[in-house]
């Protein structure tokens, strides 16, 4: 089976470094799983997740200039990718619009409340000494 980007295959961990793990694929080629692609959480020590000669399922992310980029976390069926930068910008714009609307409505409510309170006091906060 020829390897292609997006394929999920099994491989064997052949080496572990501080920046990732090397995995030998079924066709004998070796790829790198970067430390950020090992788990869906922050990984400080790869040895807590992988050992040499472990069998792992990996997804092929890239194949450029003889280098193969792999991911263990994306090979997991329950993996959910993070939002794209464009989606984050849309959400931020939407949030900022909501925030502006809330602030405007809040200021209007406070002004109404101040007017109501001032009229009940009989003026603009003047104090009478009896």
N, C-alpha and C positions, 0 to 999 in steps of 0.2 A: 504494500500500500504506500503510494507516494505521499510525502508529507506536504501539507498545504496550510496556509494561514487560516485560522478558525477551527482546525481539526482538534479533537480531544483524543489524546493517546496516553498509553501507560509508559512510564520510563523508570529508570533506576538511578537514585542519587549516587553520584560517583565522587563528588567533592563538595565541601562546605567551606565558604569563606565568610568574611565579615560583611560582604555586600550582597551575598546570594548563594545559591546552590547550583552546581552543575548536574545536569540530568542527561543520561544517555538514552536516546530514543530507540524505538524498535529497528530502525534502519542502520543503527550504529553511529549516527551523528550525535553530537553533544550540544545541548542548549543551556542557557542560563535562566534561572528563575531569580529575578531581582528580589531583594529582601522585602520590597513594598508589595510584591505579588505573591507572598507566601500565605498570608492570612488576612482576614478582613479587619484586623485590628493592628495597632502599632506593635511591630516586632523589634525587640532590642537584641535578643539572642536567638539566632536561627537554630541552634542546637536544642532549644526547647520544643521545636516543631519537627525537625528532621534529623535523621541519623544517616550515616553512610550506608549504602545498600538498601535503603528503604524503597519500596515500590510506590510510585505516586502517579496520580492522574494529572496531566497537564494540558493546558490549552496553548496552542501555538499562536503567539501574538504577532511575530514578525520574522521574516527570513530575508536579511539584507547582508550582502557582501560576505556570505559564509557564516554569519552570526545568526543564531536562532534565539529569539526572545520567547520565554515561556511564562505561564502563570498557573499557579496551583489554585488560587482563590477563584479565578474565573472559570475553572473546570468544574467547580462545585455547582450542581443544578440549582441550589438555593441562593446563588450569588445574585445580588442586585447592584448594578453599577450606580455610581454617584451621578448627580445631575450635571448636565453639560454647562459650560460657562454661559451660553446663551440663555438657557433655562433659568439659571441663577440670576442673570440680569433682569429677565422678565419678572421673576418673583420679587426682586428687590424694588423694581419700579412700582409694581403693584403694592408692595408694602409701604413704600414712601407715599403713594397716593392715599392709601388708607390712613396713614399717620397724619397727613396734612388735613384730611377731612375731619378726623377725630379732633385734632387741635382746634380747628375752626369751630366745630360744634361745641367743644368744651368751653372755649372763650365766650361764645354766645350764651351758653347756659349760665356761666359765672356772672356775666353782665346782667342777665335777667334776675338772677338771685340777688345781686348787689342792689339793683333798683328796687326790688321787692322789699328787701331788708331796710333800705334807707327810708322808704316811704312809711314803714311801720315805726321807725324811730322818730319820725317827725323832722327829718332834715338830714343833712349830710354829716352825721356823726357829731353834731354839736352837743355839748354836755351842759346840763343845767345844774347849778348849785342851789340847793334849797335853803 
